[in-house]
Structures are given as structure tokens and as C-alpha cells.
Amino acid sequence: QVQLVESGGGLVQAGGSLRLSCAASGIIFSANTMGWYRQAPGKQRESVAIVSSGGYTNYADSVKGRFTISRDNAKNTVYLQMNSLKPEDTGVYYCYRRPYWGQGTQVTVSS
């Protein structure tokens, strides 16, 4: 049974930082591309960042230079370091490994 469990969300002021974590189980973590998505109220879910099994990363234009995705294969965990947060980063952040989703963690950035 595949499980993706996110943590680390919360309320932060604009300009602040948060670090999200996603602990995976039930998969061969090191062999999988992992991703972070987000969904703002009233909007479609969108890709934020991905990291391949080989460490290749890709980011949405809106977060380039501010967010960093990384993975620790020994801990079966993928991270999203979010710096210089903006109110428009507010939303529910989901961990993704095709075709599985985590339950999401809320990130709220106040202005």
C-alpha cells in the first residue's frame, strides 16, 4: 500500500520560509520521480516542483529562485524548502508520485 504523508505546512508572513516534508512508503522510493503540487482556493491544482530519481529538478516559473526541492533516499522523504513566500503561494500543497497523492498540507502566507 502506497502512502505519501506531508507535513510542515502552516501560517507564515510574507517573506518568511517553510519547509515541507513528504514521507513515502510502499514504493521503491529511490527509483521514483517525486513531485510537489499545490491548489489555491478556486484554482486548478498545479505543479510546483519535481525531482527525478537521478536528482534532476524542475520548477514552475512562479517559484524559481525561491523554492528548492530535494530528496533523501535513505529516509524515503522528499522536501520542499520555500523561501521568500508570497501571499499567492497560499494553498494546499500535495506530494505526488504517479498515480498517488498525499492528503495535502495547508500553507497560508499573510500579507
Kinemage of the C-alpha trace (Angstrom):
@kinemage 1
@onewidth
@group {chain A} dominant
@subgroup {mainchain}
@vectorlist {calphas} color= white
{ca gln a 1} P 0.000 0.000 0.000
{ca val a 2} L 1.458 3.313 -1.101
{ca gln a 3} L 1.310 6.164 1.379
{ca leu a 4} L 2.509 9.736 0.997
{ca val a 5} L 2.314 11.778 4.177
{ca glu a 6} L 3.002 15.513 4.063
{ca ser a 7} L 3.927 17.744 6.977
{ca gly a 8} L 5.339 21.175 7.635
{ca gly a 9} L 2.603 23.478 6.456
{ca gly a 10} L 1.378 26.417 8.463
{ca leu a 11} L 0.795 30.139 8.630
{ca val a 12} L 3.666 32.459 7.803
{ca gln a 13} L 4.081 36.128 6.981
{ca ala a 14} L 5.096 37.238 3.522
{ca gly a 15} L 8.855 36.967 3.120
{ca gly a 16} L 9.049 34.041 5.511
{ca ser a 17} L 10.037 30.434 4.978
{ca leu a 18} L 8.589 26.981 5.420
{ca arg a 19} L 9.913 23.502 4.799
{ca leu a 20} L 7.514 20.811 3.700
{ca ser a 21} L 8.265 17.114 4.051
{ca cys a 22} L 6.694 14.098 2.403
{ca ala a 23} L 7.385 10.649 3.813
{ca ala a 24} L 6.731 7.852 1.353
{ca ser a 25} L 6.106 4.184 1.993
{ca gly a 26} L 5.075 1.232 -0.126
{ca ile a 27} L 7.285 2.197 -3.073
{ca ile a 28} L 10.912 1.850 -4.075
{ca phe a 29} L 11.460 5.492 -3.275
{ca ser a 30} L 14.894 5.912 -4.816
{ca ala a 31} L 13.629 4.770 -8.229
{ca asn a 32} L 10.764 7.229 -8.457
{ca thr a 33} L 10.257 10.783 -9.612
{ca met a 34} L 8.561 12.742 -6.846
{ca gly a 35} L 6.670 15.983 -7.114
{ca trp a 36} L 5.015 18.772 -5.200
{ca tyr a 37} L 1.771 20.302 -6.419
{ca arg a 38} L -0.438 22.991 -4.959
{ca gln a 39} L -4.020 24.086 -5.216
{ca ala a 40} L -5.176 27.566 -4.329
{ca pro a 41} L -8.827 28.256 -3.488
{ca gly a 42} L -10.897 28.326 -6.658
{ca lys a 43} L -7.987 27.319 -8.853
{ca gln a 44} L -6.763 24.142 -10.501
{ca arg a 45} L -4.035 22.054 -8.977
{ca glu a 46} L -0.656 22.988 -10.458
{ca ser a 47} L 2.816 21.523 -10.472
{ca val a 48} L 5.310 23.318 -8.247
{ca ala a 49} L 8.466 21.208 -8.461
{ca ile a 50} L 9.675 17.745 -9.339
{ca val a 51} L 12.822 15.745 -8.608
{ca ser a 52} L 13.749 12.676 -10.593
{ca ser a 53} L 15.420 9.545 -9.291
{ca gly a 54} L 18.687 10.907 -10.657
{ca gly a 55} L 18.307 14.250 -8.967
{ca tyr a 56} L 17.076 16.269 -11.930
{ca thr a 57} L 14.814 19.097 -10.760
{ca asn a 58} L 12.260 21.283 -12.468
{ca tyr a 59} L 10.252 24.189 -11.106
{ca ala a 60} L 7.247 26.250 -12.002
{ca asp a 61} L 8.307 29.697 -13.212
{ca ser a 62} L 6.443 31.287 -10.307
{ca val a 63} L 8.676 29.629 -7.698
{ca lys a 64} L 12.074 29.522 -9.427
{ca gly a 65} L 14.769 31.001 -7.247
{ca arg a 66} L 12.602 30.803 -4.132
{ca phe a 67} L 11.736 27.117 -3.703
{ca thr a 68} L 14.075 24.121 -3.607
{ca ile a 69} L 13.018 20.501 -3.922
{ca ser a 70} L 15.293 17.802 -2.571
{ca arg a 71} L 15.158 14.156 -1.605
{ca asp a 72} L 16.707 11.890 0.998
{ca asn a 73} L 16.522 8.341 -0.310
{ca ala a 74} L 17.751 6.918 2.990
{ca lys a 75} L 14.693 8.414 4.692
{ca asn a 76} L 12.233 7.898 1.822
{ca thr a 77} L 11.437 11.585 2.097
{ca val a 78} L 11.127 14.462 -0.329
{ca tyr a 79} L 11.328 18.080 0.835
{ca leu a 80} L 10.233 21.450 -0.420
{ca gln a 81} L 12.116 24.398 1.041
{ca met a 82} L 10.080 27.537 0.438
{ca asn a 83} L 11.721 30.921 0.935
{ca ser a 84} L 10.575 34.477 0.281
{ca leu a 85} L 6.988 33.323 0.477
{ca lys a 86} L 4.279 35.449 -1.092
{ca pro a 87} L 0.528 35.577 -0.421
{ca glu a 88} L -0.034 33.993 -3.836
{ca asp a 89} L 1.818 30.891 -2.595
{ca thr a 90} L -1.138 30.174 -0.325
{ca gly a 91} L -2.823 26.849 -0.943
{ca val a 92} L -2.865 23.177 -0.141
{ca tyr a 93} L 0.410 21.506 -1.066
{ca tyr a 94} L 0.361 17.887 -2.187
{ca cys a 95} L 3.079 15.313 -2.569
{ca tyr a 96} L 2.765 13.236 -5.742
{ca arg a 97} L 4.145 10.045 -7.133
{ca arg a 98} L 2.168 8.885 -10.113
{ca pro a 99} L -0.629 7.989 -9.615
{ca tyr a 100} L -0.678 8.567 -5.875
{ca trp a 101} L -1.342 11.761 -3.912
{ca gly a 102} L -0.779 12.656 -0.309
{ca gln a 103} L -3.531 14.167 1.795
{ca gly a 104} L -2.109 17.671 1.474
{ca thr a 105} L -0.803 20.251 3.900
{ca gln a 106} L -2.110 23.820 4.143
{ca val a 107} L 0.240 26.729 3.544
{ca thr a 108} L -1.080 30.200 4.288
{ca val a 109} L 1.007 33.299 3.628
{ca ser a 110} L -0.296 36.510 5.133
{ca ser a 111} L 0.477 39.912 3.678
